[in-house]
Amino acid sequence: MERLLEIKELRVEYRSDESVVKAVNGISFSLDKGAVIGLVGETGAGKTTTALGIMRLLPERTSRITEGEILFKGEDLLKKPSGDMRAVRGAMISMIFQDPMTSLNPVASVGGQIRESLEIHSADSGKRAALDARVDELLELVNISPRRKNEYPHQFSGGMKQRVGIAMALACEPELLIADEPTTALDVTIQAQVLELMRDLKGKLGTSMIMITHDLGVVAEICDRVAIMYAGEIVEQGSARDIFESERHHPYTEGLFGAIPGLRAPSRRLASIDGLMPDPANLPDGCKFAERCRYREAACGQAPPVTVAGEHAIACLRFAGA
């Protein structure tokens, strides 16, 4: 398949007068055209920072990409001037932000917010009738009546706001869609509807996606590949089948699976991962998960974990030489 996106050894830091927070620490992954990859991990793993790095939306004063490449269709986005990136965002790469309650402008109609992206990027930007027809089409695509396009965000439910956000992201038919926790703020029924919508969009438009989530259930529904992130690193990566069917996993991935309720044994006590993620301003040497790992050996806290190469990669000394 044709390669659309490739991240190589990306490192991102946040700086303040007191400390340097190492948010992303040398991650690498790729995405083929038409495929979906899930970035999975708990809060603070570096998932959203990775997405904002791809979009070049990291805060200029406090953040810095210290190393790496972000190759989109073979071109390094980190070398593009800011003006050129404005032409990429929205038109070629779009993002659905995490909280639909705050990502929409409360004083602009939902139709006007969708139209704004079209006015910036569309060849028909001067033709109001064409723009209005496209807004109607996008609202219908996400199962919202076009008659509501002149209403404001406070008049919509949380699920409908998220669907408006999806319509905005898809306005210019981008080749890559980044969805940052698109179902977190929604109840279970609406989550299912949004995931069904995104599956349909993938089939209709062939859009490639990066799905950012902490929910392996969401990953099972929509993703082709999975990258498990912990403390700014990818600790396991492979196809969705590898991740869900393999008997070998990184200890952190084992913990994530242990926290999923089982249908066959609903009374089973859910497992927990003891301890907390390390302070990103003071990361330990060696494996960042070592302090929480039940398989820990002395070498784990001293040397970086070995990444087992191949289609299913696991960064753990347990699998060295495998």
JODA-V742227 format. One line per field, one symbol per residue. phi: phi as a letter, one per 20 degrees, with the letter a starting at -180 (. if undefined). burial: + if it has 16 or more other ideal C-beta (glycine too) atoms within 10 Angstrom, else -. A space follows every 50 residues. Layout:
phi = ???
burial = ???
//
This chain:
phi = .ffecbdclfcccddcfebdeeeccmecacbefnecddedrfgnfoffgf fffffldffffddbeeaoccedlndfffeffgfffffefnedccceefdf fdedffdcfffffffgffffdefefedffffffffgfffffdmcfgfefe edgfedfgfffffffffffegdlffcdddelfdfedffffgfffffffff ffffdmffcddeaddfffgffceecccedblnceebbrfgfgfedfedbf gffgffffeefdffcfeffffcdfncffffebfffmffegfdefegcgff eddgfeeffpfddcebfgdfnf
burial = ---++++--+++++------+++++++++-++-+++++++++-+++++++ ++++++-+----+-+--+++++----++-+-------+++++++++++-+ --++----+++-++++++--++--------+--+++-++-++-+---++- +++--+--++++++++++++++-+++++++++++++---++--++-++-- ++----++++++++++-++-++++++++++++++++++++-++-----++ ++++++----------------+---++-+--+--+++++-++--+---+ ----++++---++++++++---
//
